[in-house]
């Protein structure tokens, strides 16, 4: 139960393109479209190569009460918060980000979401490898810095997620992120290099 609440409360990104949102049905259709994108197909293939079967309902649209875009829960799969999604690109980003968490969970075997360093490492990887911090997305969020924006963005988003973990204080989250930064930021598996 604790693992589930950690993963859910420590869910990953925040929607930034408006407040309207989509219905669960509309979002489920958008998820189906995202499953056809090259990056999502690549990640699903590597999840299966790592020994984790991705069943049809592994990624599902749900209505979320919290201000989150989605999350990954071990044993349940990926949820995409329909009421915080407006455009296809947002759904694609959430799916990619959460698939990286699922991949980390699968390949590590002993990943403990209540461990701040483990959580921070997966967040660093997901933020860096998913494209969450592409400069165009940062501009849409209101962050205008062009040089050095990517690492700054990843750090900001890692802190937001890890602080939401009930086992991690702000100080513990910062210490954990700094302790694992170099190793996790440079770990690009299953990609050859950061996309």
N, C-alpha and C positions, 0 to 999 in steps of 0.2 A: 504493500500500500504506500509506504513512504517513497519508494522509487517512482511510483505512478504520480504522486503529488509533486515530487521534485521535477520530474520531466514536464508535467503540465504547467506548474507554476513558473518553471524556468524556460518556458517556450520562447521562441527565438526572435522573430522580428516584429516590427510594428508597421502597420499600414500607413502610407504617407501620401496617398493620392486623393483623398477625399473621404466623405463620411457615408456615402450612399450605401455601398455594399451590394452584394448579390444574394439571391435566394440560394438555399442549399442545392436546389436542382440546377440552377444556372452555374453555380460554382463546380458542381460535379461534372457538368459538360466541359467546363474550362480545364478541369483536372484531366479529363480524357484527352483533350487537345495537347496538354503539356506532356502526356505520356509518349507522344509522337516526336517530341523535340530531341535532337541528337544528344544533348547533355543528359537528359533524364534517361533516355534509352541506355546510354553508356553507364550511368551510375547503377541502374537496375541490373544490367548485365554483370557488373562487377560485384554487386551484392550477392547475386546468385553464385558467381565464381568463388566467393568467400564462404559459401555454404549456407547462405540465408535465403530462403525461398520468399519471393514477393508474390503473395496471393492477390487476386483481383481486387479485393476491397482493402488492401494495405493502405491506400491513400484515399481518404474520404473527406468530403465537405461536411462541416458542422457549423452550427450557430454558436458563437463564443460570447460569454458574458464579459470576459476580460479584454483589455485593449491589446490583444496579441494577434499576429497574423496566422500562427499555426504552431504546431509542436509535434514532437516525436515521443511516443511512449512504448517502451520495450514490451513486446508481447501483444500490443494492440495495433501499432503502425503509426501512420502519419495523419494528422488532422490539419485541414486547411479551413480557416475561419471565414466562411462565406460572407458574413456581414461586415468584414473588413477588407474584402476584395472588390476591386472595381474594374480592373483591366487584366487581360491575359498575362501580361508581363509580370504582374504581381503574383499571380498563381504560380507561374513558372518558377519565379524566384523562391517562393516558399517551398515548393516541391523539391527543388534542387538543394536548398539549404538543409531541409529535413532529411533528405536522402543521404547527405553527407553524415549527419548524426547517426542514421541507421547503419551506414557502412562502418563508422567508427565503432558502434556498439557491437556489430557483427564480428569485425576483425579483431577487436581487443579481447573479447571473451570475458574479461574481468573488469570492464568499465563500470565504475561506481558513480552514478549520477549525484549521489550525496557528497562525493569527494570534490571539493572546490577545484582542485588542480585538474582532475579528470574532466569535469564539466567545462572548465576554462579552455582546456586543450581542444575539445571538440568544437566549442564556439569559435575559437581562433581559426581552426581549419574550415569550418562552415562559412564564416565571414569572409575569409580570404579566397576560398575556392569557388564559392557560389556566384560571385559577381555582385553580392549585396552592396559592396562599397565602390562600385564603378562610379567614376566622377559624375556621370550624368544623373545617376540616382541620388548622389549626394547633393547636387545642385537642386534637384526637385525637393529634397528635404530642407533646403535652405542653408546648406553648408557650402560656402563659396570658395574655399581653399582649393587650389588646383594642385600645387606641388605638395607631395607628402600626405595627400588626403587619405590614401587607401589604408595605410597602417593606423592612422589616427581614427579613421572610421571603424576599423575592425576593433580597436581597443575600446572605443566608446560603446559599441554594440555588445562586445563581450561583457563589459562591466554591467550593462543594463540587464543582460540575461542572467549572469551569475549572481548578481545582487538579488534577483527574484527567487533564487534558490533558497529555501528556508534554512538550509544548513550553512549558508555562506553570508557572513557579515560583509559590509563594504570593504573593510580592511582585509579580511580573508580573501575576498574576491580579487582585490588588487594584488595582494602578495602571490596568490595562485597564478594569476595571469602573467605576472612578471617572471615567476619561476619557470614557467613552461613555454614562454613566448618563442624563443629561438627554435627550439626543437619542433614545436607544433606549427609555427608559421612556415617553416621550411619543409614540413611533411606534406607532400602534395598527392600522396596516394589516394585514389587509384589513378590520378592523372600523372603524366610524365613531368609536367610543370603546371604552374597555376594557369588556369584558362584565362 
